[in-house]
Amino acid sequence: MNQLVQPASSEAIRKASKATVVLQVFAAALLVGLVAIFIMIANRYSTLQDGIRENALWSIYQLDREARKLHEAVHFSMAEKELTPDEMKLISNRYDILYSRMNILEQGTFDRKFGGDEDAAPAIDQINRTIRDFEPVFDGYERTKTLSAKDLDGLDASLEPLLQNTESLLVYANNSVSSDRADARAALMSLQVKSAALVALLVACVGFLIVSLRRQLSSVRAAGLSLEAMAGDLQRSYLAAEAGNRAKSQFMATMGHEIRTPLNAILGTTELLELSRPTASMTHGLATIRRSGEALLEIINEILDYAKLDHGKLEVEMRPTVIADTVQSVIEILEDRSYENGNILRAIYPDEPSRPVIECDPTRLRQVLLNLTSNAIKFTKNGVITVKVSEQAVLGQTRLRFDVTDTGIGIDDDGLEKLFQPFSQVDATISRKYGGTGLGLTICKEIVERLGGEIGVTSSKGVGSTFWFDLPATPASAPPSAVAVPVAQGIPEGRRILLVEDNKVNQEVAVGFLRHLGQTVVVAGDGVEAVRIAAEQDFDLVLMDMQMPRMDGVEATRRIRQMAGKRGNVRIVAMTANASEDDRLLCEQVGMNGFQSKPVSIAKLRDVLGECPVGGAAVPASSSSLPTLGSEFENRRKEMVDALGEDGFADLVASFFDDASSLMKELEGCIGKEDAPLQDRLLHTLKGAASSVGLQRLADNVHGLRNKPLTTDSVQHLSNDIENYKGLLAA
């Protein structure tokens, strides 16, 4: 469509007359070919039918002959006083040949009437039953290698009627085939007459077609000029629409950035004020601002997601997903909001799920659950919201079903028909009273369908609603983050952070958060200044905005990565209002180590800092962190101290680490060996010992290794965990 189509249309029209001539020649050749093919097919069909019947007739003849030979062999044997093994073997062979001839006749694809009036199938079936009645006699011969006189008498008595039946069948088939040949010759003559009439009709039709084509050619030439003009108009319209789509996409991306930037300042400043211990009246006002800002952020995200959906860019990334963790994260995010509405928010999981980890997109799954649960909270006051996960078998396939049930206002039948439609609300008052774009369910439906699932709803007015969806439960191995030791809660202070941000208000918010977290901050107003400062000073972390004057964050990152030594390897995390998947991939391509969309909160900064080591070297996001002892250890320690005293508990812990060291050496010897019982026994012993001293998280990690082969990495990771716990307890 980007090239002019008028010359192509003109050329096509100029070739139309030549094509008509070629078509006329082709039609004439087709007629000749049709006549030749028809005659050939008729001859071949007649020959084929004759051949099939001749083969069937020959098979009947052979069947009759073999029956007679078997009869002769039996008669001859009965005349002998004592049968020799060779004679018995000859009779058995004759029966085998007769049996095979019967199979050939039975399996043949031919007309059982042989062109006659009677059906030979009953006669063939009777012959087959008689022959198969001999099977017990010859099966016994195969076992004993002998035939008794009684067996021979029975065979002789049965062969007499068998010969009569085969002879009758042979006579009938021969007479029918002969008669049918005569009838076929007469039918072929009639067919040839009809064929000649059909060919003549085809000739007339093709001739009429040729004349019609010649008449239509002039009409095509006239329409060609109109087509060229129309093609030009279509091309101009297409280019205009394409430019409009590009402008629309760019507008959505720009608007997303422009709205997120001041929204980041609003939410960030609100959070800073909440950290400054405001008065009770101010706390209420700040909470109102924060809730309003979060509601606005949800609307922005829905609009941007719908824009992706509208352009077919809404993507899913399938990877191992721990269902319980995903659901629990949704509960933790929304439980405060649920409490504000006076609701009880709870989750229900299977007691022993068969597939706790599946192939899915955890981000998109969390988005669907957040949307459905948030809606349930929005439309429920002083009620109960339940997120239930269950496993179901559908057509032999295991699927996970998610039910989000509330006791809210409910939806009537008319309202249910409007759900899952873009910009649709149950009624006009909903958007005024509760807010929302009406896009959330549309996006949820698209995501669920992209994940291979189905979504629906059941509801009663005034009783409540249940929004459900199911997904394929393809099993997967747990991702490293799902079995890793929990990260320490404390954030080390004193890191040097380079904040690259052009918006003054966002600078103040981020600096306030970072200083509250005990970090040292240097601010750069754009990419040029950031590159200069990064070349002159050492930093542990760079927080990089993407859209800035003079030089954007992408180019600034490229230039920092070109620096030599430690400064070129500093950890860089994007903090940007550009929240699309394309932006995230671009950040990865230029060498950034992380990506956080705005608005920035103190919780997000705490997570970013928790992944960044002191010293500034860029590390993968999956690097393990030091473990914490947890409340389980403290509770266990108190119990043991009460029973054994401090010294007794210290001796018990020391004994555990001594035993663990020995067990780890034995586990190292299991690497690469298929000794599952030994491996399981060692891991079971280590797990029990860890639980005894209160190191439950270490025990859980050991348990996670029991159902998979040991590797050098997994054993080394476990050894590092034990040493880390040993260091914590020594401190």
FIFIMAR-673032 format. One line per 4 residues: for each residue x, y, z of C-alpha. Coordinates in Angstrom, 2 decimals, always signed. Layout:
BEGIN
X/Y/Z; ... $
***
This chain:
BEGIN
+0.00/+0.00/+0.00; +3.02/+2.33/+0.34; +3.64/+2.16/-3.42; +1.41/+3.66/-6.12 $
-1.19/+1.20/-7.35; -2.38/+3.06/-10.48; +0.38/+1.74/-12.80; -0.26/-1.82/-11.63 $
-4.00/-1.44/-12.29; -3.39/+0.00/-15.76; -1.01/-2.81/-16.64; -3.54/-5.39/-15.47 $
-6.24/-3.89/-17.67; -3.95/-3.75/-20.71; -3.24/-7.43/-20.28; -6.93/-8.31/-20.02 $
-7.43/-8.62/-23.81; -4.41/-10.89/-24.15; -5.68/-12.98/-21.27; -9.03/-13.40/-23.09 $
-7.33/-14.84/-26.17; -5.26/-17.17/-24.03; -8.42/-18.23/-22.20; -10.11/-19.07/-25.51 $
-7.23/-21.29/-26.57; -7.15/-22.88/-23.15; -10.92/-23.56/-23.29; -10.58/-25.35/-26.62 $
-7.69/-27.43/-25.29; -9.72/-28.17/-22.20; -12.58/-29.53/-24.32; -10.24/-31.88/-26.15 $
-8.73/-32.97/-22.87; -12.16/-33.56/-21.33; -13.20/-35.82/-24.19; -9.97/-37.80/-24.03 $
-10.04/-38.13/-20.26; -13.69/-39.19/-20.25; -13.03/-41.96/-22.78; -9.96/-43.05/-20.84 $
-11.83/-43.12/-17.53; -14.70/-45.09/-19.03; -12.28/-47.66/-20.46; -10.26/-47.84/-17.27 $
-13.37/-48.20/-15.13; -14.70/-50.99/-17.29; -11.30/-52.71/-17.23; -11.04/-52.22/-13.47 $
-14.46/-53.70/-12.82; -13.70/-56.65/-15.10; -10.34/-57.12/-13.37; -11.86/-57.10/-9.90 $
-14.51/-59.62/-10.85; -11.94/-61.80/-12.67; -9.76/-61.76/-9.54; -12.74/-62.69/-7.39 $
-13.69/-65.47/-9.80; -10.11/-66.77/-9.77; -10.08/-66.69/-5.94; -13.28/-68.81/-5.87 $
-11.74/-71.25/-8.33; -8.61/-71.62/-6.16; -10.77/-72.01/-3.05; -12.72/-74.86/-4.71 $
-9.51/-76.49/-5.92; -7.84/-76.37/-2.50; -10.97/-77.77/-0.85; -10.86/-80.72/-3.25 $
-7.15/-81.30/-2.61; -7.75/-81.31/+1.14; -10.62/-83.77/+0.62; -8.40/-86.04/-1.49 $
-5.63/-85.93/+1.14; -8.11/-86.87/+3.88; -9.55/-89.74/+1.77; -6.13/-91.05/+1.00 $
-5.11/-90.95/+4.64; -8.27/-92.72/+5.77; -7.34/-95.58/+3.43; -4.01/-96.05/+5.18 $
-3.85/-98.23/+8.27; -1.43/-95.93/+10.04; -0.77/-92.31/+9.26; +2.82/-91.20/+8.91 $
+3.96/-87.79/+10.23; +4.51/-86.63/+6.66; +0.93/-87.46/+5.69; -0.45/-85.63/+8.74 $
+1.74/-82.65/+7.95; +0.48/-82.72/+4.33; -3.14/-82.57/+5.53; -2.27/-79.69/+7.88 $
-0.55/-77.79/+5.06; -3.53/-78.34/+2.76; -5.79/-76.87/+5.44; -3.49/-73.85/+5.90 $
-3.60/-73.18/+2.15; -7.39/-73.52/+2.11; -7.62/-71.18/+5.11; -5.46/-68.54/+3.39 $
-7.52/-68.80/+0.16; -10.65/-68.17/+2.23; -9.06/-65.10/+3.83; -8.12/-63.69/+0.42 $
-11.66/-64.16/-0.85; -13.22/-62.73/+2.31; -11.00/-59.62/+2.34; -11.45/-58.85/-1.35 $
-13.32/-55.67/-2.30; -15.72/-56.85/-5.00; -19.41/-56.96/-5.70; -20.80/-60.00/-3.85 $
-23.50/-60.31/-6.58; -20.89/-60.61/-9.38; -23.21/-58.55/-11.54; -26.07/-61.03/-11.06 $
-29.36/-60.86/-9.19; -28.47/-62.99/-6.18; -26.16/-62.11/-3.28; -23.30/-64.58/-2.88 $
-22.35/-63.21/+0.53; -24.40/-65.80/+2.54; -22.79/-68.65/+0.59; -19.32/-67.22/+1.16 $
-20.06/-66.79/+4.87; -21.29/-70.43/+5.11; -18.10/-71.67/+3.43; -16.01/-69.51/+5.78 $
-17.82/-70.89/+8.87; -17.30/-74.49/+7.67; -13.57/-73.92/+7.13; -13.17/-72.23/+10.51 $
-14.98/-75.16/+12.16; -11.87/-77.24/+11.26; -9.63/-74.96/+13.37; -9.91/-76.94/+16.66 $
-8.76/-80.12/+14.87; -5.67/-78.50/+13.39; -4.94/-76.48/+16.53; -4.84/-79.81/+18.34 $
-2.49/-81.15/+15.67; -0.14/-78.22/+16.26; -0.01/-79.16/+19.94; +0.19/-82.97/+19.65 $
+1.53/-83.42/+16.08; -1.03/-86.20/+15.44; -4.45/-86.66/+13.86; -6.80/-89.35/+15.10 $
-9.15/-91.47/+13.01; -12.04/-89.64/+14.63; -10.60/-86.32/+13.48; -10.28/-87.64/+9.93 $
-13.86/-88.93/+9.92; -15.14/-85.56/+11.07; -13.13/-83.75/+8.42; -14.35/-86.08/+5.69 $
-17.98/-85.65/+6.73; -17.68/-81.84/+6.73; -15.74/-81.61/+3.47; -18.52/-83.20/+1.39 $
-21.01/-80.31/+1.90; -18.11/-77.82/+1.68; -17.27/-79.06/-1.83; -20.89/-78.76/-2.86 $
-21.01/-75.16/-1.60; -17.74/-74.13/-3.30; -18.82/-75.75/-6.57; -22.20/-73.98/-6.47 $
-20.49/-70.67/-5.70; -18.03/-71.14/-8.58; -20.79/-71.97/-11.07; -22.89/-68.97/-9.94 $
-19.97/-66.54/-10.09; -18.88/-67.75/-13.56; -22.40/-67.46/-14.99; -22.99/-64.05/-13.40 $
-19.70/-62.59/-14.67; -20.40/-63.83/-18.20; -23.89/-62.36/-18.15; -22.63/-59.10/-16.67 $
-20.05/-58.72/-19.43; -22.79/-58.74/-22.01; -24.83/-56.21/-20.05; -21.73/-54.02/-19.57 $
-21.10/-53.88/-23.32; -24.64/-52.68/-23.90; -24.37/-50.13/-21.07; -21.05/-48.86/-22.43 $
-22.61/-48.22/-25.81; -25.38/-46.23/-24.13; -22.81/-44.36/-22.06; -20.85/-43.40/-25.15 $
-23.98/-41.89/-26.71; -24.71/-39.92/-23.55; -21.09/-38.81/-23.34; -21.19/-37.50/-26.85 $
-24.27/-35.44/-25.96; -22.58/-34.15/-22.81; -19.44/-33.14/-24.73; -21.57/-31.31/-27.26 $
-23.30/-29.46/-24.43; -19.92/-28.56/-22.90; -18.73/-27.22/-26.25; -21.81/-25.01/-26.46 $
-21.30/-23.76/-22.89; -17.63/-22.92/-23.44; -18.47/-21.17/-26.66; -21.06/-19.09/-24.85 $
-18.48/-18.37/-22.14; -15.94/-17.14/-24.70; -18.46/-14.82/-26.29; -19.48/-13.49/-22.89 $
-15.84/-12.90/-21.95; -15.25/-10.84/-25.05; -18.27/-8.72/-24.20; -17.13/-8.30/-20.63 $
-13.67/-7.20/-21.72; -14.94/-3.86/-22.89; -16.74/-3.38/-19.57; -13.54/-4.25/-17.69 $
-11.57/-1.68/-19.63; -14.14/+0.97/-18.79; -14.17/+0.00/-15.12; -10.38/+0.06/-15.03 $
-10.20/+3.81/-15.18; -12.64/+4.04/-12.30; -10.62/+1.46/-10.38; -7.42/+3.47/-10.81 $
-9.07/+6.55/-9.39; -10.55/+4.56/-6.52; -7.18/+2.95/-5.78; -5.62/+6.36/-5.53 $
-8.27/+7.48/-3.08; -7.83/+4.29/-1.03; -4.07/+4.74/-0.91; -4.38/+8.29/+0.30 $
-6.93/+7.20/+2.91; -4.69/+4.35/+4.05; -1.68/+6.61/+4.43; -3.79/+9.09/+6.38 $
-5.13/+6.33/+8.65; -1.63/+4.91/+9.18; -0.33/+8.33/+10.10; -3.28/+8.73/+12.45 $
-2.52/+5.40/+14.16; +1.12/+6.37/+14.59; +0.09/+9.71/+15.99; -2.43/+7.99/+18.28 $
+0.19/+5.59/+19.62; +2.66/+8.38/+20.13; -0.01/+10.49/+21.79; -0.90/+7.67/+24.20 $
+2.75/+7.13/+25.10; +3.34/+10.85/+25.57; +0.18/+11.34/+27.59; +1.07/+8.38/+29.77 $
+4.45/+9.96/+30.52; +3.07/+13.45/+31.01; +0.32/+12.28/+33.37; +2.54/+9.93/+35.36 $
+5.16/+12.61/+35.97; +2.94/+15.01/+37.98; +1.12/+12.04/+39.49; +4.46/+10.75/+40.74 $
+4.99/+14.13/+42.41; +1.52/+14.05/+43.99; +1.80/+10.53/+45.40; +5.45/+10.94/+46.37 $
+4.89/+14.22/+48.17; +1.87/+12.72/+49.93; +3.93/+9.77/+51.12; +6.70/+12.11/+52.32 $
+4.16/+14.12/+54.30; +2.76/+10.93/+55.81; +6.29/+10.07/+56.94; +6.59/+13.44/+58.75 $
+4.11/+12.50/+61.50; +1.24/+14.84/+60.53; -1.70/+15.72/+62.74; -4.84/+13.61/+62.75 $
-6.74/+16.05/+60.49; -3.83/+16.21/+58.06; -3.54/+12.41/+58.06; -7.13/+12.10/+56.87 $
-6.56/+14.65/+54.11; -3.32/+13.00/+53.00; -5.04/+9.62/+52.88; -7.73/+11.14/+50.67 $
-5.09/+12.57/+48.32; -3.25/+9.24/+48.21; -6.42/+7.24/+47.47; -7.43/+9.69/+44.75 $
-3.98/+9.53/+43.19; -3.98/+5.75/+43.25; -7.44/+5.70/+41.66; -6.21/+8.04/+38.94 $
-3.18/+5.80/+38.39; -5.46/+2.78/+37.95; -7.48/+4.66/+35.34; -4.32/+5.67/+33.46 $
-3.03/+2.09/+33.49; -6.36/+0.78/+32.18; -6.42/+3.31/+29.33; -2.82/+2.52/+28.36 $
-3.48/-1.22/+28.51; -6.57/-0.80/+26.35; -4.49/+1.16/+23.85; -2.09/-1.81/+23.66 $
-5.03/-4.16/+23.29; -6.49/-2.00/+20.52; -3.16/-2.16/+18.63; -2.65/-5.87/+19.27 $
+0.43/-5.22/+21.44; -0.85/-6.68/+24.69; +1.67/-9.48/+25.23; +2.01/-12.28/+27.75 $
+5.27/-13.85/+28.92; +4.88/-17.47/+30.02; +7.20/-18.59/+32.83; +6.97/-20.64/+36.05 $
+4.41/-19.02/+38.37; +3.80/-19.87/+42.02; +0.03/-19.52/+42.34; -0.12/-19.16/+46.12 $
+2.48/-16.38/+46.10; +0.69/-14.51/+43.32; -2.68/-14.66/+45.11; -1.12/-13.72/+48.43 $
+0.54/-10.66/+46.89; -2.89/-9.51/+45.66; -4.35/-9.97/+49.15; -1.51/-7.97/+50.72 $
-1.88/-5.13/+48.22; -5.63/-4.78/+48.67; -6.24/-5.70/+52.30; -5.87/-2.08/+53.52 $
-8.36/-0.86/+50.93; -10.73/-3.67/+51.86; -10.46/-2.73/+55.54; -11.33/+0.89/+54.71 $
-14.64/-0.35/+53.27; -15.28/-2.47/+56.37; -14.75/-5.71/+54.42; -13.09/-9.01/+55.27 $
-10.68/-10.08/+52.50; -9.59/-13.73/+52.49; -8.02/-16.31/+50.21; -8.77/-20.05/+49.99 $
-6.30/-22.50/+48.45; -6.38/-26.30/+47.94; -4.95/-28.12/+50.98; -2.50/-30.11/+48.84 $
-2.46/-28.72/+45.29; -1.15/-31.13/+42.68; +0.28/-28.26/+40.64; +1.39/-25.39/+42.88 $
+3.62/-24.02/+40.11; +2.32/-23.65/+36.53; +3.41/-22.07/+33.26; +1.73/-18.66/+33.21 $
+2.42/-14.92/+33.14; +2.51/-13.93/+36.83; +2.33/-10.21/+36.04; -0.78/-10.56/+33.90 $
-2.35/-13.07/+36.30; -1.80/-10.64/+39.17; -3.30/-7.84/+37.02; -6.51/-9.84/+36.45 $
-6.81/-10.79/+40.13; -6.12/-7.21/+41.23; -8.80/-5.88/+38.89; -11.48/-8.40/+39.88 $
-10.70/-8.17/+43.60; -10.51/-4.37/+43.48; -13.93/-4.27/+41.82; -15.33/-6.59/+44.50 $
-14.00/-4.28/+47.22; -15.32/-1.20/+45.42; -18.88/-2.51/+45.23; -19.00/-4.09/+48.71 $
-19.45/-2.39/+52.09; -19.10/-4.24/+55.41; -19.07/-7.59/+53.64; -16.78/-10.48/+52.71 $
-14.59/-10.84/+49.62; -13.18/-14.31/+48.94; -10.50/-15.22/+46.41; -10.73/-18.99/+45.91 $
-8.33/-21.18/+43.92; -9.36/-24.72/+42.98; -8.15/-27.47/+40.66; -10.59/-29.00/+38.18 $
-10.41/-31.74/+35.58; -11.93/-30.68/+32.24; -11.87/-33.20/+29.37; -8.90/-34.97/+30.90 $
-6.95/-31.73/+31.41; -6.18/-30.17/+34.80; -7.19/-26.51/+34.98; -6.99/-23.91/+37.71 $
-10.16/-21.99/+38.51; -10.13/-18.64/+40.28; -13.34/-17.36/+41.91; -13.59/-13.81/+43.28 $
-16.81/-13.73/+45.31; -18.28/-10.69/+47.10; -21.41/-9.90/+49.09; -21.89/-6.52/+47.46 $
-24.56/-4.81/+45.39; -24.79/-7.55/+42.75; -25.81/-7.23/+39.10; -29.15/-7.91/+37.43 $
-29.58/-9.88/+34.18; -29.61/-6.77/+31.98; -26.40/-5.55/+33.58; -24.64/-8.89/+33.05 $
-25.06/-8.52/+29.28; -23.09/-5.26/+29.35; -20.03/-6.69/+31.11; -16.70/-7.32/+29.35 $
-17.54/-4.64/+26.76; -15.22/-1.61/+26.26; -16.28/+1.59/+28.08; -19.35/-0.22/+29.42 $
-20.83/+0.10/+32.92; -23.83/-1.74/+34.30; -25.74/+1.55/+34.39; -24.98/+5.25/+34.09 $
-24.96/+5.82/+37.85; -22.16/+3.34/+38.45; -19.45/+5.52/+36.90; -20.67/+8.58/+38.81 $
-20.94/+6.85/+42.18; -18.01/+4.44/+42.08; -15.74/+5.77/+39.32; -13.89/+3.77/+36.67 $
-13.40/+3.66/+32.92; -15.33/+0.49/+32.15; -12.17/-0.96/+30.55; -10.96/-3.22/+33.36 $
-13.09/-6.26/+32.55; -12.36/-5.90/+28.83; -8.65/-6.05/+29.56; -9.14/-8.97/+31.94 $
-11.03/-10.91/+29.26; -8.28/-10.28/+26.71; -5.53/-11.36/+29.15; -7.35/-14.53/+30.22 $
-7.98/-15.53/+26.61; -4.32/-14.84/+25.72; -3.39/-17.20/+28.58; -5.64/-19.91/+27.11 $
-8.48/-19.52/+29.60; -12.09/-18.45/+29.88; -13.74/-15.81/+32.07; -17.32/-15.33/+33.24 $
-19.58/-14.07/+36.01; -22.62/-15.09/+38.05; -24.51/-12.53/+40.10; -27.77/-11.68/+41.82 $
-28.97/-8.16/+42.49; -28.50/-7.27/+46.15; -26.83/-10.61/+46.99; -23.38/-10.39/+45.46 $
-21.30/-11.50/+42.50; -18.73/-14.14/+41.59; -16.30/-13.34/+38.81; -14.41/-16.45/+37.74 $
-11.83/-17.50/+35.22; -9.90/-20.69/+34.57; -6.46/-21.32/+33.08; -4.58/-24.39/+31.81 $
-2.52/-25.84/+34.67; +0.62/-26.81/+32.76; +3.07/-27.96/+35.47; +6.40/-26.16/+35.85 $
+9.40/-26.17/+38.14; +9.47/-23.51/+40.84; +11.44/-20.40/+39.79; +14.54/-19.58/+41.83 $
+12.81/-16.63/+43.48; +10.12/-18.97/+44.82; +12.54/-21.20/+46.74; +15.19/-18.67/+47.66 $
+15.83/-17.67/+51.28; +13.90/-14.50/+52.18; +15.70/-11.18/+51.77; +16.77/-9.25/+54.82 $
+14.32/-6.62/+55.95; +16.93/-3.99/+56.77; +18.39/-1.74/+54.02; +22.10/-0.87/+54.51 $
+22.61/+2.86/+54.72; +25.26/+5.09/+53.25; +25.06/+4.15/+49.57; +25.92/+6.83/+47.03 $
+22.99/+7.26/+44.63; +23.03/+9.28/+41.41; +19.46/+10.47/+40.73; +18.92/+11.50/+37.10 $
+15.60/+13.40/+36.88; +14.62/+16.60/+35.05; +11.40/+17.34/+36.96; +12.11/+19.44/+40.06 $
+9.18/+18.12/+42.09; +10.10/+14.51/+41.30; +13.66/+15.31/+42.33; +12.46/+16.54/+45.72 $
+10.27/+13.47/+46.23; +12.96/+10.96/+45.31; +15.63/+12.76/+47.34; +13.29/+12.85/+50.34 $
+12.60/+9.11/+50.07; +16.27/+8.19/+49.63; +17.43/+10.36/+52.51; +14.68/+8.89/+54.68 $
+16.18/+5.48/+53.83; +19.64/+6.73/+54.89; +21.22/+7.11/+51.44; +23.49/+9.84/+50.02 $
+22.04/+11.43/+46.88; +23.58/+13.43/+44.01; +21.11/+14.92/+41.51; +21.63/+15.33/+37.75 $
+19.07/+17.35/+35.78; +19.50/+15.56/+32.43; +21.51/+12.90/+30.61; +24.43/+15.16/+29.73 $
+24.96/+16.13/+33.36; +24.52/+12.50/+34.44; +27.26/+11.27/+32.10; +29.64/+13.97/+33.32 $
+29.01/+13.24/+37.01; +29.20/+9.45/+36.51; +32.60/+9.88/+34.83; +33.94/+11.92/+37.76 $
+32.51/+10.13/+40.82; +31.85/+6.59/+42.03; +28.26/+5.54/+42.78; +26.58/+2.41/+44.08 $
+23.41/+3.00/+42.05; +22.07/+5.23/+39.26; +18.32/+5.93/+39.12; +17.74/+6.97/+35.50 $
+14.76/+8.77/+34.00; +14.17/+8.04/+30.30; +12.68/+11.24/+28.82; +14.84/+14.29/+29.49 $
+16.02/+17.35/+27.54; +19.43/+17.46/+25.76; +20.08/+13.71/+26.30; +17.58/+11.03/+27.28 $
+18.21/+8.20/+29.73; +18.76/+5.58/+27.02; +21.64/+7.47/+25.42; +23.06/+8.40/+28.83 $
+23.10/+4.72/+29.81; +24.89/+3.78/+26.58; +27.63/+6.32/+27.31; +28.03/+5.26/+30.95 $
+28.39/+1.64/+29.86; +31.25/+2.68/+27.57; +33.26/+3.93/+30.55; +36.13/+1.80/+31.78 $
+36.29/-0.05/+35.08; +33.89/+0.23/+37.97; +32.13/+3.36/+36.71; +31.09/+1.63/+33.51 $
+29.66/-1.31/+35.45; +27.61/+0.70/+37.98; +24.10/-0.63/+38.57; +21.53/+1.42/+36.61 $
+17.77/+1.20/+37.24; +15.20/+3.01/+35.10; +12.73/+5.15/+37.07; +10.40/+6.34/+34.36 $
+6.83/+7.24/+33.50; +7.24/+5.25/+30.27; +5.70/+2.01/+31.51; +5.26/-0.02/+28.31 $
+6.84/-3.39/+27.59; +8.75/-1.87/+24.67; +10.31/+0.65/+27.04; +11.33/-2.11/+29.45 $
+12.96/-4.12/+26.66; +14.78/-1.01/+25.40; +16.19/-0.44/+28.89; +17.47/-4.01/+29.00 $
+19.07/-3.69/+25.55; +21.14/-0.64/+26.49; +22.43/-2.30/+29.66; +20.12/-1.23/+32.48 $
+19.82/-3.65/+35.38; +16.25/-2.88/+36.45; +13.05/-1.10/+35.48; +10.58/+0.66/+37.80 $
+7.59/+2.59/+36.49; +6.43/+5.81/+38.08; +4.91/+6.85/+40.39; +7.81/+5.99/+42.66 $
+7.00/+5.03/+46.25; +9.26/+4.48/+49.22; +8.42/+0.77/+49.05; +9.63/+0.56/+45.43 $
+12.86/+2.37/+46.34; +13.37/+0.03/+49.27; +13.06/-2.97/+46.92; +15.51/-1.41/+44.44 $
+18.02/-0.70/+47.19; +17.62/-4.21/+48.58; +18.83/-5.62/+45.24; +21.87/-3.31/+45.07 $
+25.08/-4.27/+46.96; +27.35/-1.66/+48.49; +30.15/-1.02/+46.03; +27.98/-0.40/+43.02 $
+28.80/-3.40/+40.83; +25.86/-4.40/+38.67; +24.50/-7.79/+39.73; +21.73/-9.95/+38.34 $
+18.34/-9.51/+39.93; +18.36/-13.16/+40.98; +21.47/-12.87/+43.19; +20.80/-14.37/+46.59 $
+20.76/-12.20/+49.70; +21.67/-12.99/+53.28; +18.92/-14.89/+55.11; +17.17/-13.83/+58.27 $
+16.51/-16.08/+61.25; +12.79/-15.30/+61.36; +10.26/-15.58/+64.16; +10.33/-19.41/+63.97 $
+13.92/-19.46/+65.24; +13.20/-17.08/+68.12; +10.20/-19.11/+69.26; +12.20/-22.35/+69.06 $
+15.16/-20.79/+70.90; +12.92/-19.76/+73.82; +11.50/-23.27/+74.08; +14.93/-24.90/+74.04 $
+16.48/-22.39/+76.46; +13.67/-23.07/+78.93; +14.42/-26.78/+78.64; +18.22/-26.83/+78.26 $
+19.45/-23.41/+79.30; +21.50/-20.97/+77.16; +24.62/-23.15/+77.20; +22.67/-26.26/+76.32 $
+21.00/-24.54/+73.35; +24.37/-23.15/+72.18; +25.82/-26.66/+72.27; +22.81/-27.95/+70.31 $
+23.30/-25.30/+67.59; +27.04/-26.03/+67.40; +26.28/-29.72/+67.08; +23.84/-28.97/+64.25 $
+26.44/-27.10/+62.21; +29.01/-29.89/+62.80; +26.51/-32.49/+61.59; +25.47/-30.26/+58.68 $
+29.09/-30.02/+57.55; +29.37/-33.81/+57.44; +26.04/-34.19/+55.65; +27.03/-31.61/+53.02 $
+30.19/-33.59/+52.22; +28.09/-36.70/+51.69; +25.65/-34.73/+49.52; +28.52/-33.50/+47.37 $
+29.34/-37.15/+46.74; +25.77/-37.73/+45.48; +26.13/-35.22/+42.63; +25.85/-36.97/+39.28 $
+24.96/-40.31/+40.85; +21.58/-42.00/+40.57; +21.33/-42.87/+44.26; +17.95/-41.33/+45.10 $
+17.45/-43.23/+48.41; +20.78/-42.00/+49.82; +20.18/-38.45/+48.61; +16.67/-38.39/+50.12 $
+17.90/-39.84/+53.43; +20.64/-37.21/+53.75; +18.28/-34.35/+52.89; +15.64/-35.71/+55.28 $
+18.21/-35.84/+58.08; +19.43/-32.31/+57.36; +15.87/-30.98/+57.19; +14.93/-32.53/+60.52 $
+18.06/-31.18/+62.20; +17.41/-27.66/+60.90; +13.82/-27.77/+62.15; +14.99/-28.94/+65.57 $
+17.06/-25.80/+66.13; +14.37/-23.47/+64.69; +15.91/-22.83/+61.24; +12.61/-23.56/+59.50 $
+13.36/-21.54/+56.37; +16.56/-23.53/+55.86; +14.56/-26.73/+56.43; +12.04/-25.67/+53.75 $
+14.87/-25.03/+51.28; +16.33/-28.48/+52.00; +12.90/-30.05/+51.47; +12.67/-28.35/+48.07 $
+15.72/-30.35/+46.90; +14.31/-33.79/+47.77; +12.32/-34.33/+44.58; +14.92/-33.34/+41.98 $
+18.47/-34.37/+41.03; +21.29/-32.62/+42.89; +23.57/-30.29/+40.95; +26.80/-28.58/+41.84 $
+24.99/-25.23/+41.92; +22.14/-26.42/+44.18; +24.54/-28.03/+46.67; +26.79/-24.97/+46.68 $
+23.77/-22.70/+47.17; +22.63/-24.83/+50.13; +26.16/-24.82/+51.59; +26.27/-21.01/+51.31 $
+22.91/-20.76/+53.11; +24.21/-22.90/+55.99; +27.34/-20.76/+56.27; +25.22/-17.58/+56.22 $
+23.05/-18.88/+59.04; +26.16/-19.91/+60.93; +27.51/-16.37/+60.56; +24.23/-14.83/+61.74 $
+24.16/-17.00/+64.85; +27.83/-16.34/+65.55; +27.14/-12.59/+65.39 $
***
